[in-house]
Structure formats: structure tokens, C-alpha cells
């Protein structure tokens, strides 16, 4: 049985949408999320499980996740958490390369999610905006028995676009 986690990422200022593009087989993952350096972002997690800690680790840095009410038009049993992160000290991604946005999510068992991304300079906002507008990232995961006990394992990651 698989569980689902939804991840939303948006610029805090809402002046530019977060986009993603299909990369095909050129890189480890087929989809790349496009982010700007020197930008504050809001990250929202929606899932059925409660976080065991209010801190999410993003590239090893703790991000405090505030509890929010579930969407009015959605499942009242969903848990929603929101926090902010800054790409201030991140350098732009080199041409023909990709970076990883590593999330360690403190569910019942810690869930490691690696999102493929590319960081652009603010003056390249047009390039960063090219692609599909990101609605959310759907992360399917399951709990498996391992040598050291149970562990949460990602089975699929898929970016979903905003429908017009």
C-alpha cells in the first residue's frame, strides 16, 4: 500500500510562479523544478500523517513547519504544514547540470525526498519562468521492512502542472 505526500513551492512574493520542465532522460530524473537564487519561497506539505517534529530538513537546514488548516474544499483529515526557505546562499546551477533539493520529512518514519532542480540568477527570470507552472509535486511512498527495521521509501515523484 502506498501513501501520498503533496509538496507545493511558491515564491513568497508571488511575483513569479515556480515552473518545471520535462528533461527526458538527460538527467537522473525526468522533471526539473526551476528556482531563482536570492529568493524566499514558501513550501507547503499536505499529507494524511502528522509530522513527528515541526522541523523539516531542507538541504540539511531546519525549516520550521507551521500547522495550517486543511483546505475547505478538501479532505478534513489531511494535515497541512507550511514553512519558508531562502535561496540566498545558493549559487546558480551550471549549464547542462542539475542540483538536488533534498527534503527530510519527519513523518512516522523519516522520509527522504530528492527533488531535481535548477537554480537561476534573478536576471534570468525569463528562463526560469519557461515551462509548466508547478501546482505541486506528488510523492508516493511506502513503508518497507529493512535490515534495521521499517523505513519510508519513495516509490514515485511527479510534478503536476496548474491546469488553465
N, C-alpha and C positions, 0 to 999 in steps of 0.2 A: 504494500500500500504506500502511496506517495503523498506527501504533504506539499503545500504550496505557500510560497512567500512572494509578496509583491514589493518591489523596490521602485520608488519614484524619486527622481532627481530633478530639481529645478533651480535656476538662478534665483538667489534671494531677491534681487531687484526686479525680477520678471522682465528685464529689458531684452533678453534674448532666450529663446527656447533651447533646451538641450535636444540635440539631434543624434541620430545614429545612422550608420551606413552598413550595407552588406559588403563584406570584403571577399566573399567566396572562400577559396581555400588558400589564399596567400599567407594567412597568419594562423595562429593556433586556434582562434575562434573565428566564426564566420561573420560576426557582427562587432562593430566598434562604436562605442559611445564617444561623442565629441564634447570636450570640455575646454573652457578657457582658463589660462593661468591668471593669477591675481583676481580671482572671483570668489564670492561667497555663494555657497549652494545650500539648499535645504534638501535633506534626504528623509524620505518617509518610508517606513516599513509597515506593511499590513499582513497579518497572519492570524491563524487561529490560536496560536500558543502565546503565552505570556513570556516576556523577556525575564531571565533569571537575574539580570543586572540591568541598571539603567544606562550602562556604558556599552556602546558598540565600539569595536576597534576598526579604524579605517586606516589602512597602511601603517598599522601599529600604533596609531594615535587614538586616545579615547575620545569619543564623541558622546556627550550626554544626550540621551533619548527621552524626550518628554512624552508622557502618555496623552493621547488625544482621543476624543470620542469617535466611535465608528461612523462611517458615512450614513447619513439619514436615509438614503435610498438603498443601502446595502444590508448585509447580514449583521444583526446586532451583536452576534457572538464574536465578530472579528476584533482583533486588538490592533490599534494603530499607534505608532510611535514616530516621533519627529525630532530631528536634530539638525545642526548646521555644521558645515565644514568649509574650509578655506583652501584655495589652491595657491595661496600667496608664495609659498617657498618651493613650489614645483616648477621645474623647467619645462619648456615646450618639448614635445616629442620630436625626435629627429625624423627626417623624411624616410619613408618606407619602413618605419618601425611602429610598434605599439607598446603601450605601458599597461600595467595591471592596477586596477583599483581593487585592493584586497580588503574584504569585509569579514570580520569575525563577529558573528551574531550570536549573542548569548541566549539561545533557546534552551530547552530542557537539556540538550547536549549542544556544545558549541558547533555552529555551522560556519564553515569557511566557504566564502563565495568570491571568486575571482572574476571581475568584470574587465573585459578588454576595452581599453580606452586610448584616446589620442588627445594630448593637450596642445592647444593653440595659443599663440600670443593674442592679446586683445586686438591688435591691429589686423589680425587675420580673422576677425569676427565673421566675415562673409564666408570664408572657407569652413569655419566651424559650424555655421548655420546651414550648410548644404547637406541635404539628406532628409530622412524622415524625422518628424517631430516625435520625440520619445514620450509615450504615455506612461509606460512602466516596464520594468524587467520582471519577467515571471521566472521564478526559481523553483523547480521541482526537486524535492529531496526526499530521502527515506532514511529510516533508522536501520542500521545493519549491525549484526554481531561481528565483532572483530576479535583479534587475539587478546587485546587489552580491554575487552568489554564492548558495550554498544557505542556506536558512533553515528553521527549525522553525515550523510554523503549526498552531494549534489548529483542529480541524475540528468538534469537538463536546465539550460539557461536560454531564455528567448526574449529579445526586445520586442515590445509591441508599440505600434505607431498610433498616434492620435488619428482618429477617423474624421474626415471632413464633414 
